[in-house]
Amino acid sequence: MDGPAWRRGYSSAVHELVEPGCLGAPLVFAVASPADGPAVVALVESAYRGETSRAGWTTEADLLDGQRTDAAAVAEAIADPRTVVLLAQRATELLACCQLTDEGAGSAYFGMFAVRPERQSSGVGRQLLAHAEARAVERFGARRIRMTVIAQRAELVAWYERRGYRRTGERLPFPYGDERFGIPRRADLEFVVLDKAVGLGAAP
């Protein structure tokens, strides 16, 4: 079959955006297919775990060992009709990914957000987040987007706050003992919940 796996069969879901400063090279957004699973796992792991993740600022290597995700979790997300996994790619390079899940009642959950470490701080993540917000409105009729972030990731929480997300005041426990989410290196990890109004619910 011709073309990258992530493009086959998804022509209606592909959007192109020329990223500033990239000499006109298009940043292409698409919906992941099952064939994209291994590439998504590799991207997420590279952004959050191990020494390679230290090339970017999203690393969790000082907080967690073990895995960030695995093939089964990604395959389940791609197959779930309530979920869409979005990809951002330039030419043949997968740069970023994220996951949107319809929670019902006008709420969508945003997660599995990863940008290739050496491409972080280039604007790719910001553009994918904006694209994901628009897709949540279009696909799920979302009026709010919700996410959880490890509380100790103050710089990441601040990044989301600069893009309109606000702390709800809710905190959730880290799943200690479940190595699917990593092996903690400290005993005080927890999540903060952030949300943002989008679509018709957004502030003027």
N, C-alpha and C positions, 0 to 999 in steps of 0.2 A: 504494500500500500504506500502511496506517495505522501510526503509531508510528515511533520512531527505528529506523534500520537495525540498530543493535546489539542490539535486543530481538527482532526478528522471527525466529521459528523457534527461539528458545532459551529458552522458558519454563521448561524443566526445569533450566536452568543459571543462572537468575537468583536471587540471594539478596539480601535487604534487611537493612540494619543501620542503626539510628538512631544517628547520630554525636552524641556529647555536645556540648551547647552550640549545636545547630543547630535549635532550636525544633521538634524532631520530624521534620525533613526526612529522608527515608530515603537512606542511601548504598546504591546498588544495584550489585551485582557481576554481571557477565555475561561470557559467552564471545564474543569478537569474531567477526564474520562478514566475508567479503570486502569487503562494502560499507563496513566500518569502517576499511579500510586508510588512506585519505587523512587521516582524523581522527587516527589513531594516529601517523602520520608527523609531522603538524603538532605534536602534543603532545610527542613525543620531542624534536624539534628545538627547540621552545620552552623545554624544560627544561634543555638542555645546550649549545646553541649560540647565538652572537650576543648582542647587547645585551639582548634581551628576557629571556634566561635569567638575567641578573644580578638580576632581581627576586626570585629564589629562591637558596637556598644550594647547590643541586646543580650549578650551572653549571660547565662545563669550558672556558669562553671564554678563560681565561688559559692553558690547556694546549693547546687544539686549535682550529683553524679547520676550515672545510669542513663536511661532513655528519656526523651521528651515525647516521642510518639512511636508507633510501630506500624508495620504493614497492615495488620488486622484493623487497627483503629482508623487508618486512612481509608482503607477499602470500605469499611462500614460507613464512613462519612460520605464518600462518593456515591455509594449505592442508596443512601437514605433519601427518600423523596422529599423530606422536610428540610434537607440540607443541600447547600451548593458550595463546592470548593472552587474558589477562583484562583486563576493563575495570572501573573504578569511576566511577559517574556519579551526580549528584544532579539530579533533574528532567531538563533537556535539556543539562546541562553535563557534558562528559567531563572528569573530574578527574585520573585516573591510569590507568596501564596497566602490565602486566608480561607476561613470557613464561616459561612452564615447558616444559622439554623432558625427556622420559624418556630417560635415559642407560643404562637397564638395570641389572641387579644391585642394585636397590633405591636407585638414585641419580637425582635429578632436578636439572637445571640451571636456575637462576633468572637471568633477564636482562631487558633492555629495560625496566627499571623507571623510570618517569617520573611525576612529579607536576607539575601545572600550577604555574608559578612562584609566582603570587600565592596559591595554596592550600597551599603548603608550610608546615610547622610547625603544621598544623591537626589532625594526627592521621590524615589520609587515607592517607598512605603506610604508616604503621604498621599500619593496619587492612587495607589491601590485602595487605601482606606476610603477616600472620597468615592471611588468607583463602587466599592462594596456598599457604602451607605445608599447610593442611588439604586443599586440592584436590590437591596433589601426592601426599599419602597416599591420598586417596580414588580418584583417577584412575589413578595409576601404581604404587600400592603402595610409594611411596618410604619409605625409612628414613633417608635423608640428603638434604639439599639443598646443592648446591655453587654457588658463584658466583665471578666474577672482578671485581676492582675495581682501578682505576688506583692504584698504590701512593702516588702523590703526593696522592691524595684522602684525607688522614689523617682529616678530620672525618667523611667518609662511612664509612670503615672503622670508626671508633669508633661511629658510629650503628648499624651492623650488629652490632658486638660487644656493645652494650647489649641487643640482642635475641637474644643467645645464639649468634651466629656466632663461630667461632674461626679464626685463621690456621692453615693447614695447614703452613706453612713453604715451600710451593711457590711459585715465581715464574715467570711466563710473559712472553716478550718482546712488546712492542707491535708490531703489524704495520706497521712503517715501509714506506712506498712503496705501500701499498694505501689509496687515498684513499676507499674505501668506509667506512673507519673514522675518517676525519678527516685533517686535515693538521697534524701536530705542530708546536708552537711551541717545543719544547725536545727535546734529544737523549737524555734519560735516562728516558723513560717506560717503565714496565713494569707488569704486573698482579700483584697478590697473590691467592692462592686462599683463599677462606673456605668453611667448611662448618658444618653444624648437624645434629644428630640430630633426627628428627621421628618422629611415630607411635610404633610399638612400640620404635624405637631411641632415643627421647628419654629423657633422664634423669628419674627420678621427682621 
